Amino acid sequence: MYKAVPGDIIDFEDLRVERVTNLQTVADVQASLQRYARSKLANILFARALHKHLQESGQDNIFVNCLNPGTIGTSAATDSAAIPPWIAFLTSSVVRMTSIPVQDGARTTLLLTTDPEIASRKLSGRYFDVGPLAGKFWYGYSWDATEAKLSKAARNDELGETLWKWSIDMMKTAL
């Protein structure tokens, strides 16, 4: 489930992409986690906005959803040179003990993208959350991941539209 973090907004005027090379303090780590949380918020907002735009253009046979596959046992959280060795060790230890195997994490995403029920139930613009022992599959996705489980920011269609327009502008600039 997406949970809000303090200052949970996306500042479209200040989206500098900087490579962090040194996470030595708790504040640095917290700021890094907030950036990650905002990126997840952007995933949800964009999926909802894309769904809306597809529906408005009559494209009702394209299904757009987003998924929290859970904590996957990869080294993504510890591969950065910016992470001090002691944090990398602790993080990798916790991830090993609590994460979903990589193959099951990939399977969750594949199931969501290929399940015929998505089309038959016309499920689009939704947020799905992994649910071991819940939902359709072991390490599958949960049908009960409803709008009510989204934060107020993630349900903010105006913010989603702002992200949509910003994304279009950035693509025009790049192309």
Secondary structure, DSSP 8 states (H G I E B T S, - for coil): -----TT----TT-----------SHHHHHHHHHHHHHHHHHHHHHHHHHHHHHHHTT-TT---EEEE---B-SSTTT--TTS-HHHHHHHHHHHHHH-B-HHHHHHHHHHHHH-HHHHHTT--SEEEEB-TTSSSSTT-B-TT--GGGS-TTTT-HHHHHHHHHHHHHHHHHH-
